[in-house]
Amino acid sequence: MKDGSSRPDSPTALADLVEYQTGSVVSRVLLRSGGGTMTVFAFAEGEGLTEHMTPHEATILVLEGSVNITLGDETHSVKAGEVLHLPATVPHTLHGGRRFKMLLTLLKTGTP
């Protein structure tokens, strides 16, 4: 699509939009606009993300499995069906362990 998204053309379960691949993190951008992005991820067993931060507000909605997310100096165990807000400019890390899928919504709402 022109905007770089890959939106499904009919109702689809979010978790079905990406498949696990051994030793990999797979992603699919659903929507990309000036206001932000929505991306579905599938993390294989043992995969995660090292510490990083973004200048934008974000939420993580876990679709399958569970993940430990360290946000600043606090760690949260987030399981399927739960959502966690990631404030702008706060360092965070995702510790996978077992495989999981999530929806990341990144909102570009201006300068934090």
VMD Tcl script that builds the backbone (N, CA, C; Angstrom):
set m [mol new atoms 336]
animate dup $m
set s [atomselect $m all]
$s set {name element resname resid chain x y z} {
  {N N MET 1 A 0.833 -1.183 0.000}
  {CA C MET 1 A 0.000 0.000 0.000}
  {C C MET 1 A 0.880 1.249 0.000}
  {N N LYS 2 A 0.336 2.342 -0.421}
  {CA C LYS 2 A 1.098 3.583 -0.547}
  {C C LYS 2 A 1.689 4.055 0.779}
  {N N ASP 3 A 0.968 3.850 1.893}
  {CA C ASP 3 A 1.442 4.357 3.178}
  {C C ASP 3 A 2.407 3.402 3.886}
  {N N GLY 4 A 2.743 2.282 3.250}
  {CA C GLY 4 A 3.696 1.345 3.835}
  {C C GLY 4 A 3.062 0.358 4.795}
  {N N SER 5 A 1.749 0.344 4.902}
  {CA C SER 5 A 1.093 -0.583 5.816}
  {C C SER 5 A 0.739 -1.866 5.082}
  {N N SER 6 A 0.337 -2.863 5.847}
  {CA C SER 6 A -0.116 -4.109 5.256}
  {C C SER 6 A -1.370 -4.544 6.010}
  {N N ARG 7 A -2.396 -3.743 5.853}
  {CA C ARG 7 A -3.656 -3.972 6.556}
  {C C ARG 7 A -4.391 -5.178 5.979}
  {N N PRO 8 A -4.977 -6.008 6.850}
  {CA C PRO 8 A -5.793 -7.116 6.347}
  {C C PRO 8 A -7.064 -6.569 5.704}
  {N N ASP 9 A -7.560 -7.257 4.654}
  {CA C ASP 9 A -8.756 -6.755 3.956}
  {C C ASP 9 A -10.060 -7.269 4.536}
  {N N SER 10 A -10.005 -8.126 5.543}
  {CA C SER 10 A -11.218 -8.612 6.196}
  {C C SER 10 A -10.894 -8.862 7.664}
  {N N PRO 11 A -11.928 -9.013 8.498}
  {CA C PRO 11 A -11.662 -9.238 9.935}
  {C C PRO 11 A -10.717 -10.428 10.136}
  {N N THR 12 A -9.688 -10.201 10.921}
  {CA C THR 12 A -8.645 -11.209 11.133}
  {C C THR 12 A -8.166 -11.126 12.575}
  {N N ALA 13 A -7.892 -12.268 13.176}
  {CA C ALA 13 A -7.305 -12.284 14.519}
  {C C ALA 13 A -5.885 -11.729 14.428}
  {N N LEU 14 A -5.543 -10.789 15.294}
  {CA C LEU 14 A -4.222 -10.156 15.258}
  {C C LEU 14 A -3.091 -11.189 15.308}
  {N N ALA 15 A -3.224 -12.183 16.178}
  {CA C ALA 15 A -2.162 -13.179 16.337}
  {C C ALA 15 A -1.937 -13.994 15.067}
  {N N ASP 16 A -2.930 -14.065 14.195}
  {CA C ASP 16 A -2.789 -14.828 12.953}
  {C C ASP 16 A -2.040 -14.066 11.866}
  {N N LEU 17 A -1.723 -12.807 12.098}
  {CA C LEU 17 A -1.086 -11.985 11.067}
  {C C LEU 17 A 0.426 -12.177 10.968}
  {N N VAL 18 A 1.040 -12.819 11.966}
  {CA C VAL 18 A 2.465 -13.128 11.929}
  {C C VAL 18 A 2.667 -14.554 12.424}
  {N N GLU 19 A 3.689 -15.215 11.884}
  {CA C GLU 19 A 4.017 -16.583 12.281}
  {C C GLU 19 A 5.370 -16.601 12.973}
  {N N TYR 20 A 5.536 -17.520 13.917}
  {CA C TYR 20 A 6.817 -17.687 14.585}
  {C C TYR 20 A 7.842 -18.267 13.604}
  {N N GLN 21 A 9.096 -17.819 13.736}
  {CA C GLN 21 A 10.213 -18.390 12.989}
  {C C GLN 21 A 11.343 -18.610 13.979}
  {N N THR 22 A 11.846 -19.825 14.040}
  {CA C THR 22 A 12.888 -20.193 14.993}
  {C C THR 22 A 14.047 -19.201 14.964}
  {N N GLY 23 A 14.427 -18.715 16.152}
  {CA C GLY 23 A 15.569 -17.818 16.291}
  {C C GLY 23 A 15.348 -16.417 15.759}
  {N N SER 24 A 14.081 -16.031 15.547}
  {CA C SER 24 A 13.813 -14.733 14.914}
  {C C SER 24 A 12.703 -13.959 15.609}
  {N N VAL 25 A 12.680 -12.668 15.287}
  {CA C VAL 25 A 11.559 -11.800 15.622}
  {C C VAL 25 A 10.938 -11.403 14.283}
  {N N VAL 26 A 9.666 -11.717 14.107}
  {CA C VAL 26 A 8.956 -11.412 12.870}
  {C C VAL 26 A 7.989 -10.273 13.145}
  {N N SER 27 A 7.915 -9.308 12.236}
  {CA C SER 27 A 6.990 -8.187 12.438}
  {C C SER 27 A 6.205 -7.911 11.163}
  {N N ARG 28 A 5.040 -7.307 11.363}
  {CA C ARG 28 A 4.187 -6.888 10.253}
  {C C ARG 28 A 3.544 -5.559 10.629}
  {N N VAL 29 A 3.831 -4.532 9.860}
  {CA C VAL 29 A 3.240 -3.220 10.095}
  {C C VAL 29 A 1.814 -3.246 9.566}
  {N N LEU 30 A 0.855 -2.938 10.440}
  {CA C LEU 30 A -0.551 -2.897 10.045}
  {C C LEU 30 A -0.957 -1.516 9.576}
  {N N LEU 31 A -0.387 -0.502 10.218}
  {CA C LEU 31 A -0.756 0.870 9.906}
  {C C LEU 31 A 0.424 1.776 10.181}
  {N N ARG 32 A 0.689 2.668 9.239}
  {CA C ARG 32 A 1.757 3.654 9.408}
  {C C ARG 32 A 1.193 4.986 8.925}
  {N N SER 33 A 1.249 5.988 9.814}
  {CA C SER 33 A 0.774 7.320 9.442}
  {C C SER 33 A 1.633 8.336 10.178}
  {N N GLY 34 A 1.387 9.604 9.909}
  {CA C GLY 34 A 2.111 10.654 10.611}
  {C C GLY 34 A 1.877 10.624 12.105}
  {N N GLY 35 A 0.786 9.991 12.530}
  {CA C GLY 35 A 0.448 9.928 13.945}
  {C C GLY 35 A 1.030 8.743 14.682}
  {N N GLY 36 A 1.620 7.792 13.942}
  {CA C GLY 36 A 2.217 6.645 14.612}
  {C C GLY 36 A 2.123 5.377 13.795}
  {N N THR 37 A 2.368 4.247 14.466}
  {CA C THR 37 A 2.328 2.942 13.809}
  {C C THR 37 A 1.656 1.908 14.695}
  {N N MET 38 A 1.139 0.868 14.044}
  {CA C MET 38 A 0.654 -0.330 14.730}
  {C C MET 38 A 1.367 -1.502 14.066}
  {N N THR 39 A 2.085 -2.287 14.881}
  {CA C THR 39 A 2.885 -3.390 14.356}
  {C C THR 39 A 2.656 -4.633 15.198}
  {N N VAL 40 A 2.437 -5.771 14.528}
  {CA C VAL 40 A 2.289 -7.057 15.209}
  {C C VAL 40 A 3.642 -7.766 15.143}
  {N N PHE 41 A 4.059 -8.357 16.263}
  {CA C PHE 41 A 5.332 -9.062 16.355}
  {C C PHE 41 A 5.114 -10.496 16.819}
  {N N ALA 42 A 5.960 -11.408 16.327}
  {CA C ALA 42 A 6.049 -12.782 16.831}
  {C C ALA 42 A 7.500 -13.002 17.254}
  {N N PHE 43 A 7.735 -13.236 18.533}
  {CA C PHE 43 A 9.062 -13.476 19.076}
  {C C PHE 43 A 9.238 -14.971 19.294}
  {N N ALA 44 A 10.240 -15.565 18.668}
  {CA C ALA 44 A 10.531 -16.979 18.875}
  {C C ALA 44 A 11.038 -17.189 20.300}
  {N N GLU 45 A 11.046 -18.445 20.734}
  {CA C GLU 45 A 11.543 -18.783 22.063}
  {C C GLU 45 A 12.950 -18.220 22.257}
  {N N GLY 46 A 13.159 -17.560 23.402}
  {CA C GLY 46 A 14.460 -17.001 23.738}
  {C C GLY 46 A 14.738 -15.624 23.157}
  {N N GLU 47 A 13.860 -15.116 22.304}
  {CA C GLU 47 A 14.072 -13.806 21.687}
  {C C GLU 47 A 13.485 -12.699 22.556}
  {N N GLY 48 A 14.012 -11.502 22.424}
  {CA C GLY 48 A 13.533 -10.339 23.159}
  {C C GLY 48 A 14.113 -9.090 22.530}
  {N N LEU 49 A 14.095 -7.992 23.253}
  {CA C LEU 49 A 14.685 -6.742 22.789}
  {C C LEU 49 A 15.568 -6.175 23.889}
  {N N THR 50 A 16.755 -5.730 23.514}
  {CA C THR 50 A 17.659 -5.116 24.475}
  {C C THR 50 A 17.129 -3.735 24.860}
  {N N GLU 51 A 17.718 -3.164 25.893}
  {CA C GLU 51 A 17.245 -1.867 26.393}
  {C C GLU 51 A 17.284 -0.804 25.297}
  {N N HIS 52 A 16.194 -0.087 25.193}
  {CA C HIS 52 A 16.069 1.011 24.230}
  {C C HIS 52 A 14.978 1.946 24.734}
  {N N MET 53 A 14.797 3.066 24.067}
  {CA C MET 53 A 13.704 3.970 24.399}
  {C C MET 53 A 13.281 4.694 23.137}
  {N N THR 54 A 12.123 5.312 23.208}
  {CA C THR 54 A 11.585 6.054 22.073}
  {C C THR 54 A 11.089 7.406 22.575}
  {N N PRO 55 A 11.091 8.413 21.730}
  {CA C PRO 55 A 10.574 9.715 22.151}
  {C C PRO 55 A 9.046 9.768 22.140}
  {N N HIS 56 A 8.398 8.636 21.846}
  {CA C HIS 56 A 6.939 8.608 21.704}
  {C C HIS 56 A 6.277 7.684 22.725}
  {N N GLU 57 A 5.019 7.961 23.009}
  {CA C GLU 57 A 4.204 7.087 23.862}
  {C C GLU 57 A 3.939 5.787 23.112}
  {N N ALA 58 A 3.807 4.681 23.843}
  {CA C ALA 58 A 3.531 3.398 23.210}
  {C C ALA 58 A 2.735 2.511 24.148}
  {N N THR 59 A 2.075 1.513 23.568}
  {CA C THR 59 A 1.443 0.453 24.350}
  {C C THR 59 A 1.837 -0.878 23.738}
  {N N ILE 60 A 1.927 -1.879 24.601}
  {CA C ILE 60 A 2.142 -3.256 24.166}
  {C C ILE 60 A 0.944 -4.058 24.637}
  {N N LEU 61 A 0.279 -4.728 23.697}
  {CA C LEU 61 A -0.819 -5.647 23.983}
  {C C LEU 61 A -0.316 -7.039 23.654}
  {N N VAL 62 A -0.210 -7.908 24.661}
  {CA C VAL 62 A 0.256 -9.266 24.430}
  {C C VAL 62 A -0.903 -10.086 23.870}
  {N N LEU 63 A -0.633 -10.754 22.737}
  {CA C LEU 63 A -1.660 -11.517 22.028}
  {C C LEU 63 A -1.602 -13.010 22.346}
  {N N GLU 64 A -0.399 -13.533 22.518}
  {CA C GLU 64 A -0.175 -14.946 22.861}
  {C C GLU 64 A 1.026 -15.031 23.787}
  {N N GLY 65 A 0.980 -15.967 24.715}
  {CA C GLY 65 A 2.105 -16.179 25.608}
  {C C GLY 65 A 2.227 -15.089 26.647}
  {N N SER 66 A 3.447 -14.845 27.087}
  {CA C SER 66 A 3.705 -13.793 28.069}
  {C C SER 66 A 5.136 -13.303 27.894}
  {N N VAL 67 A 5.398 -12.120 28.429}
  {CA C VAL 67 A 6.715 -11.499 28.320}
  {C C VAL 67 A 6.978 -10.689 29.581}
  {N N ASN 68 A 8.230 -10.657 30.012}
  {CA C ASN 68 A 8.636 -9.783 31.102}
  {C C ASN 68 A 9.183 -8.508 30.470}
  {N N ILE 69 A 8.618 -7.386 30.878}
  {CA C ILE 69 A 9.025 -6.089 30.348}
  {C C ILE 69 A 9.594 -5.269 31.500}
  {N N THR 70 A 10.862 -4.900 31.362}
  {CA C THR 70 A 11.480 -4.017 32.347}
  {C C THR 70 A 11.298 -2.603 31.841}
  {N N LEU 71 A 10.638 -1.806 32.649}
  {CA C LEU 71 A 10.301 -0.420 32.320}
  {C C LEU 71 A 10.952 0.451 33.387}
  {N N GLY 72 A 12.031 1.133 33.011}
  {CA C GLY 72 A 12.799 1.850 34.025}
  {C C GLY 72 A 13.453 0.835 34.937}
  {N N ASP 73 A 13.153 0.886 36.236}
  {CA C ASP 73 A 13.725 -0.088 37.175}
  {C C ASP 73 A 12.693 -1.082 37.689}
  {N N GLU 74 A 11.547 -1.172 37.029}
  {CA C GLU 74 A 10.483 -2.078 37.455}
  {C C GLU 74 A 10.183 -3.096 36.356}
  {N N THR 75 A 10.050 -4.388 36.721}
  {CA C THR 75 A 9.752 -5.437 35.758}
  {C C THR 75 A 8.308 -5.877 35.915}
  {N N HIS 76 A 7.619 -5.990 34.780}
  {CA C HIS 76 A 6.217 -6.410 34.738}
  {C C HIS 76 A 6.105 -7.700 33.939}
  {N N SER 77 A 5.342 -8.661 34.449}
  {CA C SER 77 A 5.028 -9.865 33.693}
  {C C SER 77 A 3.690 -9.597 33.013}
  {N N VAL 78 A 3.688 -9.583 31.682}
  {CA C VAL 78 A 2.498 -9.237 30.917}
  {C C VAL 78 A 2.084 -10.467 30.118}
  {N N LYS 79 A 0.834 -10.902 30.293}
  {CA C LYS 79 A 0.379 -12.123 29.619}
  {C C LYS 79 A -0.701 -11.800 28.591}
  {N N ALA 80 A -1.057 -12.802 27.810}
  {CA C ALA 80 A -2.038 -12.648 26.736}
  {C C ALA 80 A -3.290 -11.946 27.245}
  {N N GLY 81 A -3.718 -10.926 26.487}
  {CA C GLY 81 A -4.905 -10.157 26.842}
  {C C GLY 81 A -4.608 -8.931 27.685}
  {N N GLU 82 A -3.364 -8.783 28.149}
  {CA C GLU 82 A -3.002 -7.637 28.974}
  {C C GLU 82 A -2.230 -6.609 28.156}
  {N N VAL 83 A -2.339 -5.350 28.594}
  {CA C VAL 83 A -1.681 -4.239 27.912}
  {C C VAL 83 A -0.825 -3.475 28.916}
  {N N LEU 84 A 0.291 -2.920 28.423}
  {CA C LEU 84 A 1.170 -2.117 29.263}
  {C C LEU 84 A 1.525 -0.844 28.513}
  {N N HIS 85 A 1.433 0.287 29.214}
  {CA C HIS 85 A 1.797 1.590 28.646}
  {C C HIS 85 A 3.290 1.806 28.820}
  {N N LEU 86 A 3.949 2.239 27.748}
  {CA C LEU 86 A 5.364 2.583 27.792}
  {C C LEU 86 A 5.479 4.092 27.608}
  {N N PRO 87 A 5.766 4.826 28.671}
  {CA C PRO 87 A 5.887 6.279 28.546}
  {C C PRO 87 A 7.063 6.657 27.641}
  {N N ALA 88 A 6.954 7.785 27.004}
  {CA C ALA 88 A 8.039 8.301 26.166}
  {C C ALA 88 A 9.299 8.488 26.995}
  {N N THR 89 A 10.424 8.241 26.391}
  {CA C THR 89 A 11.779 8.446 26.927}
  {C C THR 89 A 12.146 7.577 28.133}
  {N N VAL 90 A 11.339 6.591 28.488}
  {CA C VAL 90 A 11.681 5.682 29.584}
  {C C VAL 90 A 12.311 4.422 28.982}
  {N N PRO 91 A 13.547 4.093 29.379}
  {CA C PRO 91 A 14.189 2.892 28.845}
  {C C PRO 91 A 13.382 1.643 29.183}
  {N N HIS 92 A 13.327 0.692 28.234}
  {CA C HIS 92 A 12.609 -0.556 28.467}
  {C C HIS 92 A 13.284 -1.703 27.723}
  {N N THR 93 A 13.054 -2.916 28.250}
  {CA C THR 93 A 13.633 -4.143 27.723}
  {C C THR 93 A 12.546 -5.205 27.700}
  {N N LEU 94 A 12.522 -6.051 26.680}
  {CA C LEU 94 A 11.591 -7.172 26.613}
  {C C LEU 94 A 12.391 -8.459 26.756}
  {N N HIS 95 A 12.041 -9.265 27.769}
  {CA C HIS 95 A 12.708 -10.531 28.060}
  {C C HIS 95 A 11.746 -11.649 27.671}
  {N N GLY 96 A 12.013 -12.309 26.567}
  {CA C GLY 96 A 11.095 -13.309 26.037}
  {C C GLY 96 A 10.998 -14.588 26.825}
  {N N GLY 97 A 12.036 -15.397 26.820}
  {CA C GLY 97 A 11.923 -16.726 27.414}
  {C C GLY 97 A 11.168 -17.622 26.454}
  {N N ARG 98 A 9.890 -17.805 26.684}
  {CA C ARG 98 A 9.052 -18.571 25.754}
  {C C ARG 98 A 8.571 -17.665 24.636}
  {N N ARG 99 A 8.075 -18.278 23.574}
  {CA C ARG 99 A 7.613 -17.471 22.442}
  {C C ARG 99 A 6.348 -16.691 22.803}
  {N N PHE 100 A 6.180 -15.532 22.168}
  {CA C PHE 100 A 5.010 -14.702 22.407}
  {C C PHE 100 A 4.751 -13.811 21.196}
  {N N LYS 101 A 3.510 -13.325 21.116}
  {CA C LYS 101 A 3.122 -12.368 20.081}
  {C C LYS 101 A 2.558 -11.133 20.755}
  {N N MET 102 A 2.769 -9.973 20.114}
  {CA C MET 102 A 2.278 -8.726 20.699}
  {C C MET 102 A 1.933 -7.724 19.608}
  {N N LEU 103 A 1.102 -6.760 19.987}
  {CA C LEU 103 A 0.782 -5.619 19.143}
  {C C LEU 103 A 1.418 -4.395 19.787}
  {N N LEU 104 A 2.273 -3.704 19.046}
  {CA C LEU 104 A 2.889 -2.465 19.504}
  {C C LEU 104 A 2.187 -1.310 18.812}
  {N N THR 105 A 1.659 -0.384 19.604}
  {CA C THR 105 A 1.056 0.829 19.074}
  {C C THR 105 A 1.926 1.993 19.527}
  {N N LEU 106 A 2.491 2.711 18.577}
  {CA C LEU 106 A 3.370 3.840 18.833}
  {C C LEU 106 A 2.647 5.110 18.410}
  {N N LEU 107 A 2.507 6.054 19.357}
  {CA C LEU 107 A 1.771 7.300 19.094}
  {C C LEU 107 A 2.712 8.478 19.064}
  {N N LYS 108 A 2.757 9.149 17.943}
  {CA C LYS 108 A 3.574 10.352 17.804}
  {C C LYS 108 A 2.683 11.548 18.115}
  {N N THR 109 A 2.659 11.923 19.394}
  {CA C THR 109 A 1.733 12.960 19.855}
  {C C THR 109 A 2.396 14.294 20.108}
  {N N GLY 110 A 3.631 14.440 19.706}
  {CA C GLY 110 A 4.329 15.696 19.958}
  {C C GLY 110 A 5.497 15.468 20.902}
  {N N THR 111 A 6.135 16.527 21.284}
  {CA C THR 111 A 7.305 16.437 22.159}
  {C C THR 111 A 6.876 16.115 23.580}
  {N N PRO 112 A 7.488 15.055 24.172}
  {CA C PRO 112 A 7.128 14.682 25.551}
  {C C PRO 112 A 7.571 15.727 26.542}
}
mol reanalyze $m
mol bondsrecalc $m
mol representation Tube
mol addrep $m
